[in-house]
Amino acid sequence: MKRTISVMVGKGSVSHNSRKFHAENTDPERSNLNRTYFNIPIKQIYRELFNEAVKRYNEKQTRKDRCIDNYYEKIRSGKQEKPFHEIILQIGNKDDMNAKTDEGRLSVKVLNEYMQDFQSRNQNLKVFSAHLHMDEATPHLHIDFVPFTTGSKRGLDTRVSLKQALAAQGYKGGSRQETEWNQWVQEEKQQLAIVMERYGIQWDQKGTQEKHLSVLDYEKKMRAAEVAELDEKLADKKDEFDTLTKRIENFESGEKGIADMQNQLDTDPNYQLPEPQGLMSAKNYKTKFVEPLIKKLKSLVKTVLVKYFKAYDDYNRLNHYNGSLYKENERLQGSNERLSFENTQLRKENKDYKLLRKVFGNEQIDSLLEQAKQSKQRDIRFRKNNTER
């Protein structure tokens, strides 16, 4: 028996996954066959993972407005990271692994065994919701998790980061096709295929490694991975921007301190000449009072000027660098918005594509796709032959 493996990015509807409500494609009479592995409130997971890190971070802050009151809300309302991610795993399709058949019940055994080792295999992906559904056409598994990294040098030492979480598990991005996410998904497919083999099911890898998804599904997933990577870069730039802003504010405070010192020189008795005593000669007065005071003032002014000009130079340098970072941040934000727009368009196209499959059937659509590919290959060979001539 040979079957495909599908791994898709889910919408992350925890209420739907736990069947707090039913969609049109579910059969409530079969919902009792579903399985729940994890069903923990996400806010509880955030408290367990990040509360101590938030406390350490807040203790270091000198300004109250930089403290974090609620890390979950900060991530949820921000643009750098998603609060959590979801993958959906499925073996075969509704035609060859239907939930009401023996083959479908066999896929449940495979997915159940696969799920047992998921958390231990993915230490940096904290699972809080995992459900196996039997009340839809094909058995499938929803896994929702919070990706986190530890030992971070910027911001919280333990923080949300998909890129760094996968990197900690050994997945290093090398290209647009070989991102950390794509490498991890491919490894999870391999793990599922190993379990399948124990039940007599071979992994049917049709065409490319992503053949089991429609072309639009694959492109949509690639855009989502690109957006995630840009979000990570934006987060790093924002941390760097905040650090430089704080340093500039410190320099401004230093400049104010110098102004305060100047006022002190004008009013502090320690830096004022006393009145001459009785019949003290001008020479004695100069030697005893004027010259020591001038020496003290020269030393103080020299020290202050050196510190001031160094601070002023650093201030201008950092301001220039901060401006460059701001422009880079805007550029990345623009790229992120473009990719998000492309992702939205692909979702719309994917919806139309699925509608075509529903109306005309999988066989007819697959046949048309195969004809189109063959026609494209003939055109490529024709152009190549003409070029060689």
Residue pairs with C-beta under 8 A, 6 or more apart in sequence:
1 103
1 200
1 201
1 202
2 201
2 202
2 203
2 204
3 91
3 92
3 96
3 97
3 107
3 196
3 201
3 202
3 203
3 204
4 91
4 92
4 93
4 203
4 204
4 205
4 206
4 211
4 212
5 89
5 90
5 91
5 189
5 192
5 193
5 196
5 203
5 212
6 88
6 89
6 90
6 91
6 93
6 212
6 213
7 87
7 88
7 89
7 185
7 188
7 189
8 87
8 88
8 90
8 213
8 217
8 221
9 85
9 86
9 87
9 88
9 220
9 221
9 224
10 86
10 87
10 88
10 142
10 144
11 86
12 84
12 85
12 86
12 144
14 42
14 129
14 144
15 21
16 23
17 129
17 131
17 133
17 142
17 144
18 36
18 39
18 129
18 131
19 26
19 31
19 34
19 131
19 135
22 28
22 31
25 136
25 137
26 133
26 135
26 136
27 135
27 136
28 135
29 135
30 99
30 134
30 135
31 135
33 134
33 135
34 131
34 132
34 133
34 134
34 135
35 108
35 112
35 131
35 132
35 134
36 130
36 131
37 115
37 127
37 130
37 131
37 132
38 127
38 128
38 129
38 130
39 128
39 129
39 131
40 128
40 129
41 128
42 72
42 83
42 84
42 128
42 129
42 146
43 72
44 128
45 126
45 128
45 146
46 71
46 72
46 146
49 126
49 146
49 148
49 158
50 71
50 148
50 156
50 158
50 159
50 160
51 71
52 158
53 156
53 157
53 158
53 159
54 68
54 71
54 156
56 156
56 157
57 67
57 68
57 155
57 156
57 157
58 67
58 68
61 67
66 242
68 74
68 156
71 156
72 83
75 81
75 82
75 83
75 160
76 83
79 231
79 234
79 336
80 231
80 232
80 234
80 235
80 238
81 160
81 161
81 162
81 231
81 232
81 235
82 162
82 228
83 146
83 160
84 128
84 144
84 145
84 146
84 147
85 125
85 144
85 145
85 147
85 162
86 142
86 143
86 144
86 145
87 142
87 143
87 185
87 188
88 140
88 141
88 142
88 143
89 111
89 114
89 140
89 141
89 143
89 188
89 192
90 97
90 138
90 139
90 140
90 141
91 97
91 107
91 110
91 111
91 139
91 192
91 196
91 201
92 103
92 107
92 138
93 138
94 137
94 138
95 362
96 103
97 103
97 104
97 106
97 107
97 138
97 139
98 104
98 137
98 138
99 134
99 135
99 136
99 137
99 138
99 139
104 134
104 138
104 139
105 139
106 199
106 201
107 138
107 139
108 132
108 134
108 139
109 199
110 192
110 195
110 196
110 199
110 201
111 132
111 139
111 140
111 141
111 192
112 132
113 195
113 198
114 141
114 191
114 192
114 195
115 130
115 132
115 141
115 143
117 191
118 127
118 130
118 143
119 125
119 127
121 191
122 145
122 169
123 168
123 169
124 147
124 148
124 149
124 165
124 166
124 168
124 169
125 145
125 146
125 147
125 165
125 169
126 145
126 146
126 147
126 148
127 143
127 144
127 145
128 144
128 145
128 146
129 142
129 143
129 144
130 141
130 142
130 143
130 144
131 141
131 142
132 139
132 140
132 141
132 142
133 139
133 140
133 141
133 142
146 160
147 160
147 161
147 162
147 164
147 165
147 166
148 158
148 159
148 160
148 161
148 165
149 158
149 159
149 161
149 164
149 165
149 167
149 168
150 157
150 158
150 168
151 157
151 158
152 158
152 159
152 161
152 164
154 236
154 239
154 240
154 243
155 239
161 232
161 235
162 180
162 181
162 228
162 232
163 173
163 180
163 228
163 229
163 232
164 232
166 180
166 181
166 183
166 184
167 180
169 184
171 180
171 181
171 183
171 184
171 187
172 180
172 183
173 179
173 180
173 183
173 229
176 222
176 226
177 222
179 225
179 226
179 229
181 225
181 228
182 222
182 225
186 209
189 203
192 203
193 203
196 202
196 203
197 203
205 211
205 212
206 212
210 218
213 221
214 350
214 353
214 354
216 346
216 349
216 350
216 353
217 350
219 346
220 343
220 346
220 347
220 350
223 339
223 342
223 343
223 346
224 343
226 339
227 336
227 339
227 340
227 343
230 332
230 335
230 336
230 339
231 336
233 332
234 329
234 332
234 333
234 336
237 325
237 328
237 329
237 332
238 329
240 325
241 322
241 325
241 326
241 329
244 318
244 321
244 322
244 325
245 322
247 314
247 318
248 315
248 318
248 319
248 322
251 311
251 312
251 314
251 315
251 318
252 315
254 307
254 308
254 311
255 308
255 311
255 312
255 315
258 304
258 307
258 308
261 304
264 271
265 271
265 297
265 300
271 293
271 296
271 297
273 289
273 290
273 293
274 289
276 285
280 288
356 365
357 365
